[in-house]
Amino acid sequence: MPLTLAKLPPLDLVRGFVAVGRRMSITQAAQDLHVTQSAVSRQIRSLEAHLGVPLLKRGFRSVSFTPEGAQLFRLADPWLSELAELSAQWRTPGRRLPITVTTTIGVASLWLLPRLGAFQAAHPDIDVRVAADNRVMDLDREGVDIAIRYCTADQVGEAAQWLFGEAVLPVAHPALHLTRLDPRTLPEQVLLEFDDPTRPWLQWESWLQARGLDRLRPRSMLRFNQYDQVVQAALAGHGVALGRQALIAPMLAEGRLQAVGGEAAGDTPLAYWLVRNPRRPSAQADIVADWLRHQARAAAG
C-alpha cells in the first residue's frame, strides 16, 4: 500500500467531522449519524490526534472551525457528498440523479420555474432540482451542478457565460389605467418597493431622483423583502413596481403587466451569468446548460 494511503485518517472519523461541520453542532451531528454525542466528540478528538492539529474551537454550547478545520472541511465535504451520491446510485441501479440548478429566489420564481414545464416535456429522462437561495451557494459543498449568478463580471470566473443583462422599468396592472409617472400622477399611486438597500437600482428612491421626481410623495408604499413578492403585488393591482425586464418579459407580452411610460433603464452594474461546476461534469448537465442558454437567447430576441 502506498505510504500516502497508509497515512490517511479513517473514513469514520472524517465523516463525523464533516457531520459536525455541516451543522456546527456536535449534538445535531450525532442525531444525523444516529450515534451518541460522546461518540462524535471522541471521533473529533481522534481525528485531531491523528492529524496533529486542532480542528474545532469549542465554546459554551457552540463550536467553530480552526483555520486547519476550515481547510479540511472545504476538502472533505464535497468529496463525501460525491461518494454518497455514487454509492446511492450503485445501491439502486437505474436511479436517476437530478441536475441541481441554483439561483436567487426571484430568478427561480419568475424566470426559471415558468420554463421548466417545457424542459420536462422535451427531456423527460432528465430530472432537475431547483435550489432557490439568495445567498451564493458553494457549488462543491452543496452538490450543485449549475448556477445562475446575479452579479458583476468580476464576481464570476472566466468560464462563466453571460445570459442577459439587467434593465428596469416601472410596470403596473392594466386595470390601474396608468400610462406614465409624472408630477400629476405620482402622488396618486402606491409604489411597490423591493426592501433591499444593496440594490439601489431596484428601489424607487434612485429611479425618482434620476427623473427629478424625488421631491414628490406617492400616496403610499408597500415594501417586500423578496422580489417575486413585488411582482405578485403588481399582478394583483396593488401598485406600481420597478420591473426587471428579463424576468417579467412574458407578463408584459401577455398583457398581465404593462409598462408605465419610458424605456427600460439598462445602466445597472449586474447581469445574469451561467456558471458550471467543473467537478460535476455530465451529459445531462450539458443538456440543461444548453437549454438555459437557449432560453436566455430566446427571451432576449
C-alpha positions in Angstrom: 0.0 0.0 0.0 1.4 3.5 -0.9 2.6 5.5 2.1 0.2 8.3 1.4 -2.8 6.0 1.7 -1.4 4.4 4.8 -1.4 7.8 6.5 -4.9 8.8 5.6 -7.3 9.2 8.6 -10.1 6.6 9.0 -13.2 7.4 6.9 -15.5 7.2 10.0 -13.5 10.0 11.7 -13.7 12.2 8.7 -17.4 11.5 8.3 -18.0 12.6 11.9 -16.0 15.8 11.4 -18.0 16.7 8.3 -21.3 16.0 10.0 -20.3 18.5 12.8 -19.1 21.0 10.2 -22.4 20.9 8.3 -24.4 21.6 11.4 -21.8 23.5 13.5 -23.2 21.4 16.4 -21.9 18.1 17.9 -25.4 17.4 19.2 -27.1 17.7 15.8 -24.3 15.9 14.1 -24.8 12.9 16.5 -28.5 12.9 15.6 -27.7 12.9 11.9 -25.3 10.0 12.4 -27.6 8.1 14.8 -24.9 7.9 17.4 -24.3 9.5 20.8 -22.9 12.9 21.3 -19.9 11.5 23.2 -19.2 9.2 20.3 -18.9 12.1 17.9 -16.7 14.0 20.4 -14.4 11.0 20.5 -14.2 10.9 16.7 -13.3 14.5 16.5 -10.6 14.1 19.2 -9.2 11.0 17.5 -9.1 12.8 14.1 -7.3 15.8 15.7 -4.8 13.4 17.3 -4.3 11.6 14.0 -3.6 14.8 12.1 -1.7 16.6 14.9 -3.7 19.8 14.7 -6.9 21.2 16.4 -9.9 21.2 14.0 -12.6 22.8 16.2 -12.7 25.6 18.8 -15.2 24.5 21.5 -17.2 27.2 23.2 -20.2 27.1 25.5 -22.8 25.1 23.5 -21.0 26.1 20.3 -18.2 25.0 18.0 -16.3 26.8 15.2 -13.5 25.8 12.8 -9.9 26.5 13.4 -8.1 27.5 10.2 -7.0 23.9 9.8 -10.5 22.7 10.4 -12.0 25.0 7.8 -9.4 23.8 5.2 -10.2 20.2 5.9 -13.9 20.8 5.7 -13.7 22.5 2.3 -11.8 19.5 1.0 -13.7 16.7 2.7 -17.3 17.8 2.5 -17.7 17.8 -1.4 -15.7 14.6 -1.6 -18.0 12.8 0.8 -21.0 14.2 -1.0 -19.8 12.8 -4.3 -19.0 9.4 -2.6 -22.5 9.3 -1.1 -24.1 10.1 -4.5 -22.1 7.4 -6.2 -22.8 4.8 -3.6 -26.5 5.6 -3.7 -26.5 5.2 -7.4 -24.9 1.8 -7.2 -27.2 0.6 -4.4 -30.2 1.5 -6.6 -29.5 0.5 -10.2 -31.2 2.8 -12.6 -31.7 5.6 -10.1 -31.5 8.9 -11.7 -29.6 11.7 -10.0 -31.1 15.1 -10.6 -29.2 18.0 -12.1 -29.2 20.7 -9.5 -29.6 24.4 -10.6 -29.3 27.2 -8.1 -30.2 30.8 -8.4 -31.8 33.6 -6.4 -35.4 33.2 -5.2 -36.6 35.9 -7.6 -35.0 34.5 -10.7 -36.1 30.9 -9.8 -39.8 32.0 -9.3 -40.1 34.5 -12.1 -37.7 33.2 -14.8 -36.8 29.6 -14.3 -39.9 27.8 -12.9 -42.3 29.0 -15.6 -40.0 27.5 -18.2 -39.3 24.1 -16.6 -42.5 22.5 -17.9 -41.2 22.9 -21.5 -37.9 21.4 -20.5 -39.6 18.4 -18.8 -41.7 17.8 -22.0 -38.6 17.9 -24.2 -36.3 15.9 -21.8 -38.4 13.5 -19.7 -35.4 11.4 -18.9 -33.6 14.2 -17.0 -34.6 15.2 -13.5 -33.9 18.8 -12.4 -33.7 20.1 -8.8 -34.0 23.8 -8.2 -32.2 25.2 -5.2 -33.5 28.8 -4.8 -31.4 30.7 -2.4 -30.4 34.4 -2.2 -27.0 33.5 -0.7 -24.2 32.4 -3.0 -24.1 28.7 -2.6 -20.8 26.8 -2.7 -21.2 24.5 -5.7 -19.0 21.8 -4.4 -20.1 21.7 -0.8 -23.8 21.8 -1.7 -23.7 19.4 -4.6 -24.8 22.0 -7.3 -24.2 21.4 -11.0 -25.2 24.7 -12.5 -25.7 28.2 -11.0 -27.4 31.3 -12.5 -25.5 34.1 -10.7 -26.8 37.6 -10.4 -23.6 39.7 -10.1 -21.0 41.8 -11.8 -18.5 40.4 -14.3 -15.6 40.4 -11.8 -17.5 38.3 -9.3 -17.6 35.2 -11.6 -14.8 33.2 -13.1 -13.6 33.4 -16.7 -15.6 30.2 -17.5 -18.9 31.9 -16.7 -21.2 32.7 -19.6 -23.3 35.8 -19.9 -27.0 35.1 -20.1 -28.6 38.5 -20.1 -28.3 42.0 -18.6 -30.4 43.9 -16.2 -32.9 46.6 -17.3 -35.5 48.1 -15.1 -38.8 49.9 -15.9 -42.0 50.8 -14.0 -44.9 48.4 -14.5 -48.4 48.1 -13.3 -51.6 46.0 -13.9 -53.6 47.3 -16.8 -56.6 47.8 -14.5 -54.8 50.8 -13.0 -55.0 52.6 -16.4 -51.7 54.3 -15.7 -49.5 55.3 -18.7 -46.8 57.3 -17.0 -45.4 58.6 -13.7 -45.2 62.4 -13.6 -45.8 65.2 -11.1 -49.5 64.8 -11.7 -49.9 61.0 -11.4 -47.3 60.1 -8.9 -49.0 61.4 -5.8 -52.0 59.2 -6.5 -50.0 55.9 -6.8 -48.9 53.2 -4.4 -45.3 52.2 -5.1 -44.2 48.7 -4.5 -40.7 48.6 -3.0 -38.1 45.8 -3.0 -36.7 46.4 0.5 -33.1 45.7 -0.2 -30.8 48.8 0.1 -27.9 46.8 -1.5 -29.8 47.0 -4.8 -30.4 50.8 -5.2 -31.3 50.4 -9.0 -34.3 48.3 -7.9 -35.5 50.9 -5.4 -37.8 53.8 -6.1 -35.6 56.5 -4.5 -32.9 56.1 -7.1 -35.4 55.9 -10.0 -37.4 59.0 -8.9 -34.2 61.0 -8.1 -32.8 60.3 -11.6 -36.0 61.8 -13.1 -36.4 64.8 -10.8 -39.4 63.4 -9.1 -37.8 62.7 -5.7 -39.4 65.7 -4.0 -42.9 64.3 -4.6 -44.5 61.8 -2.3 -46.6 58.8 -3.6 -49.9 58.0 -1.9 -48.1 55.2 0.0 -45.5 52.5 -0.3 -45.7 48.7 0.2 -42.4 47.1 1.0 -41.4 43.4 0.4 -38.2 41.5 1.3 -38.4 39.2 -1.8 -38.5 40.5 -5.3 -41.0 37.9 -6.5 -43.4 39.3 -3.9 -43.1 42.8 -5.5 -44.1 41.3 -8.9 -47.0 39.3 -7.4 -48.3 42.5 -5.8 -48.1 44.3 -9.1 -50.0 41.5 -10.8 -52.7 41.8 -8.1 -53.1 45.5 -9.0 -51.8 46.8 -5.6 -49.5 49.4 -7.1 -46.5 50.2 -9.4 -43.4 48.1 -9.3 -39.9 48.5 -10.8 -39.9 45.6 -13.1 -36.7 43.7 -14.0 -37.3 43.4 -17.8 -35.7 40.0 -18.3 -37.8 38.4 -15.5 -41.2 40.0 -16.4 -41.0 39.9 -20.2 -43.6 37.1 -20.5 -46.0 39.1 -18.3 -45.6 42.2 -20.5 -46.0 40.1 -23.7 -49.2 38.5 -22.3 -50.6 41.9 -21.1 -50.7 40.9 -17.5 -48.5 43.9 -16.8 -47.9 47.0 -18.8 -45.0 49.4 -18.9 -45.7 52.8 -17.2 -44.0 55.2 -19.6 -40.5 55.4 -20.9 -37.9 52.8 -21.9 -36.1 50.4 -19.6 -33.0 51.8 -17.8 -30.1 49.4 -18.5 -27.3 51.1 -16.6 -27.3 48.7 -13.7 -24.0 47.1 -12.8 -25.2 43.5 -12.5 -26.1 40.8 -15.0 -27.1 37.2 -15.1 -24.4 34.5 -15.6 -24.3 30.8 -16.2 -21.7 29.1 -14.0 -20.9 25.3 -14.3 -19.4 23.2 -11.6 -16.3 21.7 -13.2 -16.2 18.9 -10.6 -19.7 17.7 -11.7 -19.5 17.2 -15.5 -22.2 15.1 -17.2 -24.1 14.8 -20.4 -27.3 15.7 -18.6 -25.8 18.8 -17.1 -24.6 19.8 -20.6 -28.2 19.5 -21.9 -29.6 21.6 -19.0 -26.9 24.3 -19.5 -27.5 24.4 -23.3 -31.3 24.7 -22.6 -30.7 27.6 -20.2 -28.6 29.4 -22.7 -31.2 28.9 -25.4 -34.0 30.2 -23.1 -31.9 33.3 -22.4 -31.3 34.0 -26.1 -35.0 33.5 -26.9 -36.1 35.9 -24.2 -33.6 38.5 -25.4 -34.6 38.0 -29.1 
